[in-house]
Amino acid sequence: MGGILLDAKNLTRTLEGEIKVTLVRDVSLSIEAEHFTAVTGPSGSGKSSLLYLLGLLDKPTTGSIHVEGIETTKLDEDRLAQFRLEKMGFIFQFHFLLPEFTALENVMMPMRRLGKRGINEQKEWGMELLESVGLKDQAHKLPKQMSGGQNQRTAIARALANDPALVMADEPTGNLDTHSAATVQQILKDIAHTPGRAVVAVTHDESFAQQADKRIHIVDGKIE
Amino acid sequence: MGARKSEMNLFFTIAIKHIMARKRQSFVSLLGIIIGVGFFLAIASLMQGSQNDFISRLIDNSPHITVHDEYREAKEQPVRQLYKDRVVELRSVQPLPETRGIRGYKQIVEDLNSRPGVRASATLTGQAILNYAGRDNAIVLNGMIPADMKDLTTIEENMKEGSVDDLIANRNGVIVGAELCRRLMLEIGDNITLTAATGQVRTFKIVGIFQTGSLDYDDKQAFTDIKRVQAMMNKSNRANTVIVKMDKYNDARALAAEIEAKTGYKSVSWQEASEDILSTLVIRNVIMYTVVSAVLLVAAFGIYNIIFTIIMEKQKDIAILKSMGFRAADIKKIFIIQGCILGIGGVAFGLPFGCLLMLALGQITFEPPGVSEPIHMPLDWSAPQFIIAGAFAFIAAVMASYLPAKKGADVLPVDILRGGQ
């Protein structure tokens, strides 16, 4: 087992407004490399909010998050964007692929933004990723020409485009049929167990959660 | 540098895809810009053209500088010059009767003609009565050296019958206007009798008829040899104006000031003579550019509208791009690029469209009152009109995309992702 990739301490996230809403309450946790961590809990318990905090999409009101030893809560938006680009991959309940781009172009999008690989290399790596999720022959199709499961697998390939250490999945199988869900779950588990990488998945699916190396149960924004 | 280029490539690709995904909407807003640019160009060129036409008429039809036989300020009386700190005052002192005319006009003309790009000639202008068929007609008799007439006036270009050369050949000839001839049923070769204010009477033969299009001018003006006029007016060797034409007519003001300083005679440049008209032109331009800018402003709203719509529809995409690691500035760039694309497209098609409009306008002829020949719409085809129309439209398009682009850049991914679909 590898070291700690992400270390969160005393995370609290409140929404200011007429009524103050606390989404996440004093949560401390760490994500270890080569671990598949499942975050479970009832609807509205704050598990997605916690995932957004861990994925650096949102900033905690109080608390700290260290990613690979770097304190991230003090970074500005541009630095956070760069962090997400290099170290994070996201998968959502709805695939959120860009509808005007083909599967391969969608997978290449983060690589093109990062610009570390040449365009041919990007294409090769994109094809490799699509092959790893079983979509090699769908590479040049638009999202609307593919099934929900295929789209979600494309989204997984995209999440892996820049070789991120952390893959954050928010209900990745929530919108899929049983067969597709099983495929996606298997892929995510495989990803989680590659060296230097970890997967954090928010899920409702008890059978999926049971396959996790570590389970975090959230109720009312707190770990139970 | 390479990374930057590929970055911009990526933004450009996304921008194009967004526009192409909404072909009809994009086309309509593009059309707005095209029409805006076209009309901007056509109207600006028409206004500029008419202004140029007006100024060139002003410049061609009148001397660039006219030196008059008078002083701007009345001369100080000798008694005052002599007794500066006077105690005694002489009242009712009148200026000495001076014979009108420019003293030493030949030297002035010679001096001016020796300058490169400057042509000058003296004229003696006086009133005369044309008695014909029992009617008295007051005309202005312009005496000039016939050879200079060709160079310094537009008479030669406006000749309807005969030519200035006939005047050179026949020193007793006169050139009169077409309107006068029409009114008095005069024809070329007819003799007319002119009476000067001095009482002298002379007979001239009509050797040429001109038509400028201005009825009053064509009725009242007549041209003949300066020697004849000098004799008629009892002003031998005198001229009352020196007219100057310059290649660089924009320098007329400076040269007029120089002549005036040197000779003391009032020298009026064409700019000074038409100051009121020139300032009217400035106001006219302000009004014109305000109106045509309004056309483009409306077109810019079209661009604002489509980019705003795209951003509203693309909230999800913006959220995912940002979660992926795109910065706010990247998102802004993507949408501003869309504005640029629409702006460039609008300009690229709008300028040719404007040219078509200009060609169509150029076909129109009309006959303004007081002018006897139909004229074409004057159009200015020079580059500045194109540059102004193009630049204005492009800037309007970019500005119109900036506001929605900023809104798009401010989208918080979490807000959108929480909302799910």
Boltz contact constraints between the chains, C-beta under 6 A:
constraints:
  - contact:
      token1: [A, 52]
      token2: [B, 414]
      max_distance: 6.0
  - contact:
      token1: [A, 57]
      token2: [B, 323]
      max_distance: 6.0
  - contact:
      token1: [A, 57]
      token2: [B, 413]
      max_distance: 6.0
  - contact:
      token1: [A, 57]
      token2: [B, 414]
      max_distance: 6.0
  - contact:
      token1: [A, 58]
      token2: [B, 414]
      max_distance: 6.0
  - contact:
      token1: [A, 78]
      token2: [B, 327]
      max_distance: 6.0
  - contact:
      token1: [A, 81]
      token2: [B, 325]
      max_distance: 6.0
  - contact:
      token1: [A, 81]
      token2: [B, 327]
      max_distance: 6.0
  - contact:
      token1: [A, 84]
      token2: [B, 325]
      max_distance: 6.0
  - contact:
      token1: [A, 85]
      token2: [B, 325]
      max_distance: 6.0
  - contact:
      token1: [A, 90]
      token2: [B, 323]
      max_distance: 6.0
  - contact:
      token1: [A, 94]
      token2: [B, 421]
      max_distance: 6.0
  - contact:
      token1: [A, 96]
      token2: [B, 320]
      max_distance: 6.0
  - contact:
      token1: [A, 98]
      token2: [B, 317]
      max_distance: 6.0
  - contact:
      token1: [A, 100]
      token2: [B, 17]
      max_distance: 6.0
  - contact:
      token1: [A, 100]
      token2: [B, 21]
      max_distance: 6.0
  - contact:
      token1: [A, 110]
      token2: [B, 324]
      max_distance: 6.0
  - contact:
      token1: [A, 112]
      token2: [B, 10]
      max_distance: 6.0
  - contact:
      token1: [A, 113]
      token2: [B, 325]
      max_distance: 6.0
  - contact:
      token1: [A, 113]
      token2: [B, 326]
      max_distance: 6.0
  - contact:
      token1: [A, 115]
      token2: [B, 3]
      max_distance: 6.0
  - contact:
      token1: [A, 115]
      token2: [B, 6]
      max_distance: 6.0
